[in-house]
Amino acid sequence: MSKLAAQDKFLDLSDYGRSFGRFFALQLKDSRFTPIHVTLLFGLSGLIAMYCILVHQYLLSGFFILLKSGIDAADGELARLKNTPSYSGRYLDSVFDIVLNFMFLMAICYVSETSIWFTLLAFIGLQLQGTLYNYYYVILRNKSVGGDSTSKIFEYKTPKALPGETQKSVNILFGIYQIVYGTFDKIIHALDSEAYKVKTFPNWFMTLLSLYGLGFQLLIIAVMLPMGWIELIVPFFIVYTLLIFALIGIRKVYIK
């Protein structure tokens, strides 16, 4: 099952791991492995990538960062193949993403001459970028006929557990999700509070927006590390954040 109806599909530059994720999920379809197991596996890949950064193995770190992106695409694919969507998996995936993003940047800060304050600023920028992408993408998914609606545009209320998961796990993970993402969600919503009224987003706009998708962000890091540009990673993401205002401006002026 696709997340989007056929007419709403676009070239997602951050979704390069989808083919691997789908292949990996197909291998696990008839196994005892669950989407949660796959989520834990991409978390492990992320931790290995962070360790490789700390020991200056930048080519290996780039590999495991990209592997993490591929496995990250597999948990959702497996959930769709097994028809076992869950809010627990959705929130655990998102929590792992933000924790790993923070750890990647902190590891880069540790082995480089980058200021911790600039690193924290880059982390905030990184999360705002991803939040803008997710905000518009989730709006599109919810409006797309036959699209996936596990993610909500406004996540203010704890959802009711789906079959196969407990309400307690949903409550706990939703609470953590709100703590780590709530502020970023509120900032992006404040910058474009009318976006949810748009009937749909053009494919070209979503492709442009995918430059802020997590996969593309990680691709940038995975390329810059072995190129010897580690000192430029934090400054890059600080400057890259300014594109937020251009994208929101385009939405407000041209996409009603």
C-alpha positions in Angstrom: 0.0 0.0 0.0 1.4 3.4 -1.0 1.3 6.4 1.3 0.0 8.5 -1.5 -2.6 8.2 -4.3 -1.0 7.9 -7.8 -1.7 11.5 -8.8 0.1 12.8 -5.6 3.3 10.8 -5.9 6.4 12.8 -6.5 10.2 12.4 -6.8 11.3 12.2 -3.2 15.0 13.0 -3.1 15.2 11.8 0.5 13.6 8.4 -0.2 16.5 6.8 -2.0 16.5 4.0 0.6 12.9 2.9 -0.4 14.0 0.2 -2.8 16.4 -1.4 -0.3 13.8 -1.0 2.4 11.1 -2.7 0.3 13.5 -5.6 -0.6 14.5 -6.0 3.0 10.9 -6.0 4.2 10.0 -8.7 1.6 12.6 -11.0 3.1 11.1 -10.6 6.5 7.4 -10.8 5.4 6.9 -14.4 6.5 9.3 -14.3 9.4 8.7 -13.6 13.1 10.5 -10.2 12.7 8.2 -7.3 13.4 8.5 -3.6 12.3 9.6 -2.8 15.8 12.5 -5.2 15.4 13.5 -3.4 12.2 13.3 0.0 13.9 15.7 -1.3 16.6 18.0 -2.5 13.9 18.2 0.9 12.2 18.9 2.3 15.6 21.8 -0.1 16.0 23.1 1.0 12.5 23.0 4.6 13.6 24.9 3.9 16.8 27.6 2.1 14.8 27.8 5.1 12.5 28.3 7.4 15.5 31.1 5.2 16.8 32.8 5.3 13.4 32.7 9.1 13.5 34.3 9.1 17.0 37.2 6.8 15.8 37.6 8.8 12.6 36.4 6.1 10.3 34.4 8.5 8.1 33.9 6.3 5.1 32.5 3.6 7.3 30.4 6.1 9.2 28.9 7.3 5.9 28.1 3.7 4.9 26.3 3.0 8.2 24.4 6.3 8.0 23.1 5.3 4.6 22.4 1.8 5.8 20.4 3.3 8.6 18.3 5.2 6.0 17.7 2.1 4.0 16.6 0.0 7.1 14.6 3.0 8.3 12.4 2.6 5.2 11.9 -1.1 5.9 9.9 -0.9 9.1 7.0 1.0 7.5 7.2 -1.3 4.4 7.1 -4.4 6.7 4.1 -2.9 8.6 2.2 -2.5 5.3 3.2 -5.9 4.0 2.0 -7.6 7.3 -0.9 -5.2 7.6 0.2 -4.3 11.1 0.3 -0.5 11.3 1.0 0.8 14.8 1.3 4.1 16.6 4.0 2.6 18.8 6.2 1.9 15.8 5.5 5.3 14.3 6.5 7.2 17.4 9.5 4.9 18.2 10.8 5.5 14.7 10.5 9.2 15.1 12.1 9.2 18.6 15.0 7.2 17.3 15.5 9.6 14.4 15.8 12.7 16.6 18.1 10.9 19.1 20.4 9.7 16.4 20.5 13.1 14.7 21.6 14.6 18.0 24.2 12.0 18.5 25.6 12.3 15.0 26.1 16.1 15.4 27.5 15.7 18.9 30.0 13.1 17.6 31.0 15.5 14.8 31.4 18.3 17.4 33.6 16.1 19.5 36.1 15.1 16.8 36.1 18.6 15.1 36.8 22.1 16.1 33.1 23.0 16.0 31.6 24.9 18.9 29.0 23.1 20.9 26.7 26.1 20.7 26.9 26.2 16.9 26.3 22.4 17.0 23.2 22.8 19.0 22.0 25.6 16.6 22.6 23.2 13.7 20.6 20.5 15.5 17.7 22.9 16.0 18.0 23.8 12.3 18.1 20.2 11.3 15.0 19.4 13.2 13.1 22.4 11.9 14.0 21.4 8.4 12.7 17.9 8.9 9.6 19.2 10.6 8.7 21.4 7.7 9.1 18.5 5.3 6.9 16.2 7.5 4.3 18.9 8.1 3.6 19.4 4.4 4.0 15.7 3.6 1.6 14.6 6.3 -0.9 17.2 5.1 -0.6 15.7 1.6 -0.9 12.1 2.8 -4.0 12.9 4.8 -5.7 14.6 1.8 -4.6 12.0 -0.7 -7.4 9.6 -1.6 -6.4 6.2 -0.3 -3.2 7.5 1.2 -1.7 6.5 4.6 -3.2 8.3 7.6 -1.3 6.8 10.5 0.5 10.2 10.9 -1.7 13.1 11.8 -1.4 16.8 10.8 -1.9 18.0 14.4 -0.7 15.5 17.0 -2.1 17.0 20.2 -4.1 14.0 21.5 -2.9 10.5 22.3 -4.3 8.2 19.7 -6.2 5.0 20.4 -4.1 1.9 20.2 -4.4 -0.1 17.0 -4.8 -3.9 17.1 -1.6 -5.6 18.1 -0.3 -2.8 20.4 -1.1 -1.8 23.9 -2.6 1.6 24.9 0.1 1.9 27.6 3.0 1.7 25.0 1.2 4.2 22.8 0.7 6.6 25.7 4.4 6.4 26.7 5.8 6.8 23.3 3.4 9.6 22.4 4.5 11.4 25.5 8.1 11.1 24.6 7.3 12.2 21.0 5.5 15.3 22.3 8.5 16.2 24.5 11.1 15.9 21.7 9.1 17.2 18.8 6.4 19.4 20.3 8.3 22.6 20.2 9.5 22.1 16.6 5.9 21.3 15.5 4.6 24.4 17.1 7.3 26.7 15.5 6.6 25.3 12.0 2.8 25.5 12.5 3.2 29.1 13.6 5.2 29.9 10.5 2.5 28.5 8.2 -0.7 27.9 10.1 -2.9 27.9 7.0 -1.1 25.1 5.1 -3.6 22.5 6.1 -6.3 24.4 4.1 -4.4 23.7 0.8 -6.2 21.1 -1.4 -2.9 19.6 -2.5 0.7 20.4 -3.1 2.2 20.3 -6.6 4.6 17.5 -7.3 7.5 19.9 -8.1 7.0 21.6 -4.7 7.1 18.4 -2.8 10.3 17.3 -4.7 11.9 20.7 -3.8 10.7 20.2 -0.2 12.3 16.7 -0.1 15.7 18.4 0.1 14.7 18.7 3.8 13.7 15.1 4.2 15.7 13.1 6.8 17.2 10.8 4.2 18.6 13.7 2.1 20.0 15.4 5.3 21.8 12.1 6.2 23.0 11.7 2.6 24.7 15.2 2.9 26.4 14.1 6.1 27.4 10.7 4.7 29.0 12.5 1.7 30.7 15.3 3.6 32.4 13.0 6.2 34.6 11.0 3.8 35.2 14.1 1.7 37.1 15.6 4.6 34.5 18.4 5.1 33.7 17.6 8.7 34.3 21.1 9.8 31.8 22.4 7.3 28.9 20.1 8.3 27.6 22.2 11.2 27.9 25.6 9.4 26.2 24.1 6.4 23.1 23.0 8.3 22.9 26.3 10.0 22.8 28.2 6.7 20.7 25.5 5.0 18.0 26.2 7.6 17.3 29.6 5.9 15.7 27.8 3.0 12.7 27.2 5.3 11.6 30.8 4.8 11.9 30.5 1.0 9.9 27.3 0.9 7.1 28.7 3.2 7.1 31.9 1.1 6.6 29.8 -2.1 3.8 27.9 -0.5 2.0 31.1 0.7 2.4 33.0 -2.6 1.9 30.2 -5.2 0.1 27.3 -3.5 -3.3 28.3 -2.1 
